[in-house]
Amino acid sequence: MLQNKRVVVLGGSRGIGFAVAQGAVREGAHVIIASSQEANVASAVGRLPEGAATGAVVDVRSVESVSAFFAEVGAFDHLVFTAGEPLPFGKPVTEIDLATARGFFELRYWGAFAAVKAARPQMRDGGSVVLTSGTSARRPPAGFAFAASICGAIESLTRALALEFAPLRVNVVIPGMVATDLWSGVPSDARAQIFRTMAAKLPVGRIGEPDDIAEAYLSLMRNAYVTGQSVIVDGGAVLI
Ligand SMILES: NC(=O)c1ccc[n+]([C@@H]2O[C@H](COP(=O)([O-])OP(=O)(O)OC[C@H]3O[C@@H](n4cnc5c(N)ncnc54)[C@H](OP(=O)(O)O)[C@@H]3O)[C@@H](O)[C@H]2O)c1
């Protein structure tokens, strides 16, 4: 059902977003991959079949960059927002600097907000928006207060937009722990230990791969009867 659809993936050059781009291309969509680093965009487009994708350099922290991109992109069907950055977890509210905490809303929350605002006039009937949250909105460990707040705000934005943007559909995916470059700032030994510990606790016995999560975005784009929903793909993490 994504045959001949135009799909914009903001944050599509790596990780979950790139897996969504690959899946959409497999289903016959044309994908526009956008992210902030030109080399990442070029590499992502180059890894997809020739002619199936185009790329654009967009910094979602910049309203000007986002507006200029959507002014140029032309009519399209689906917007996927997976742009993200690592959040410093385990920071109690009493210890985190307020400006730093505020700053982390810029990319994931205000970036998504700016994107949907600029994208809406370009979106065709029958299309959809799929945003990205995280399990800390549902099950925040101590020290995750501001990360949980960002994720919770995105879920609320999704439900509000499902009414405001109707008949366009708006949904959000909530990934659990996924092996992507998002974790590259953690030294490899410590990262492997974190992944092993989490895998041992999860009912499914492993952490997620980008394709596991991409499946939910693809389904939400295809299924014309789902809107305003948060889909958790976490291997059972919110249950443990
Ligand atoms: N991986 C996990 O365990 C996990 C768990 C829960 C939620 N999530 C969320 O899922 C989303 C995707 O995560 P991921 O694991 O796929 O991360 P990733 O592999 O690090 O990919 C992040 C993507 O965002 C792009 N990006 C970063 N800053 C940007 C900016 N200012 N403007 C535009 N694009 C930007 C990156 O490309 P450039 O560097 O070229 O800009 C890249 O394409 C994020 O919101 C993340 O927080 C991930």
PDBQT file of the ligand as one rigid body, heavy atoms in Angstrom, charges set to zero:
ROOT
HETATM    1  N1  LIG A 301      17.926   3.465  19.899  1.00  0.00    +0.000 N 
HETATM    2  C1  LIG A 301      17.173   3.368  20.998  1.00  0.00    +0.000 C 
HETATM    3  O1  LIG A 301      17.486   2.573  21.919  1.00  0.00    +0.000 OA
HETATM    4  C2  LIG A 301      15.931   4.221  21.141  1.00  0.00    +0.000 A 
HETATM    5  C3  LIG A 301      15.047   3.927  22.181  1.00  0.00    +0.000 A 
HETATM    6  C4  LIG A 301      13.915   4.716  22.346  1.00  0.00    +0.000 A 
HETATM    7  C5  LIG A 301      13.698   5.785  21.501  1.00  0.00    +0.000 A 
HETATM    8  N2  LIG A 301      14.579   6.053  20.508  1.00  0.00    +0.000 N 
HETATM    9  C6  LIG A 301      14.327   7.222  19.647  1.00  0.00    +0.000 C 
HETATM   10  O2  LIG A 301      14.155   6.824  18.308  1.00  0.00    +0.000 OA
HETATM   11  C7  LIG A 301      14.605   7.888  17.447  1.00  0.00    +0.000 C 
HETATM   12  C8  LIG A 301      15.610   7.312  16.457  1.00  0.00    +0.000 C 
HETATM   13  O3  LIG A 301      16.703   6.795  17.184  1.00  0.00    +0.000 OA
HETATM   14  P1  LIG A 301      17.872   5.931  16.531  1.00  0.00    +0.000 P 
HETATM   15  O4  LIG A 301      18.253   4.943  17.559  1.00  0.00    +0.000 OA
HETATM   16  O5  LIG A 301      17.497   5.510  15.166  1.00  0.00    +0.000 OA
HETATM   17  O6  LIG A 301      19.030   7.053  16.482  1.00  0.00    +0.000 OA
HETATM   18  P2  LIG A 301      20.285   7.230  15.476  1.00  0.00    +0.000 P 
HETATM   19  O7  LIG A 301      20.692   5.922  14.892  1.00  0.00    +0.000 OA
HETATM   20  O8  LIG A 301      21.287   8.007  16.264  1.00  0.00    +0.000 OA
HETATM   21  O9  LIG A 301      19.692   8.145  14.297  1.00  0.00    +0.000 OA
HETATM   22  C9  LIG A 301      19.305   9.462  14.582  1.00  0.00    +0.000 C 
HETATM   23  C10 LIG A 301      18.968  10.147  13.268  1.00  0.00    +0.000 C 
HETATM   24  O10 LIG A 301      18.601  11.507  13.559  1.00  0.00    +0.000 OA
HETATM   25  C11 LIG A 301      19.340  12.364  12.702  1.00  0.00    +0.000 C 
HETATM   26  N3  LIG A 301      19.514  13.662  13.360  1.00  0.00    +0.000 N 
HETATM   27  C12 LIG A 301      20.214  13.933  14.487  1.00  0.00    +0.000 A 
HETATM   28  N4  LIG A 301      20.177  15.252  14.745  1.00  0.00    +0.000 NA
HETATM   29  C13 LIG A 301      19.429  15.821  13.756  1.00  0.00    +0.000 A 
HETATM   30  C14 LIG A 301      19.043  17.150  13.453  1.00  0.00    +0.000 A 
HETATM   31  N5  LIG A 301      19.415  18.185  14.236  1.00  0.00    +0.000 N 
HETATM   32  N6  LIG A 301      18.294  17.382  12.358  1.00  0.00    +0.000 NA
HETATM   33  C15 LIG A 301      17.917  16.346  11.551  1.00  0.00    +0.000 A 
HETATM   34  N7  LIG A 301      18.241  15.068  11.784  1.00  0.00    +0.000 NA
HETATM   35  C16 LIG A 301      18.994  14.811  12.874  1.00  0.00    +0.000 A 
HETATM   36  C17 LIG A 301      20.659  11.619  12.466  1.00  0.00    +0.000 C 
HETATM   37  O11 LIG A 301      21.332  12.035  11.282  1.00  0.00    +0.000 OA
HETATM   38  P3  LIG A 301      22.416  13.250  11.275  1.00  0.00    +0.000 P 
HETATM   39  O12 LIG A 301      23.456  12.912  12.290  1.00  0.00    +0.000 OA
HETATM   40  O13 LIG A 301      22.923  13.237   9.856  1.00  0.00    +0.000 OA
HETATM   41  O14 LIG A 301      21.673  14.492  11.578  1.00  0.00    +0.000 OA
HETATM   42  C18 LIG A 301      20.141  10.201  12.304  1.00  0.00    +0.000 C 
HETATM   43  O15 LIG A 301      19.669   9.998  10.983  1.00  0.00    +0.000 OA
HETATM   44  C19 LIG A 301      15.209   8.957  18.367  1.00  0.00    +0.000 C 
HETATM   45  O16 LIG A 301      14.256   9.941  18.669  1.00  0.00    +0.000 OA
HETATM   46  C20 LIG A 301      15.504   8.174  19.637  1.00  0.00    +0.000 C 
HETATM   47  O17 LIG A 301      15.561   8.986  20.780  1.00  0.00    +0.000 OA
HETATM   48  C21 LIG A 301      15.690   5.288  20.272  1.00  0.00    +0.000 A 
ENDROOT
TORSDOF 0
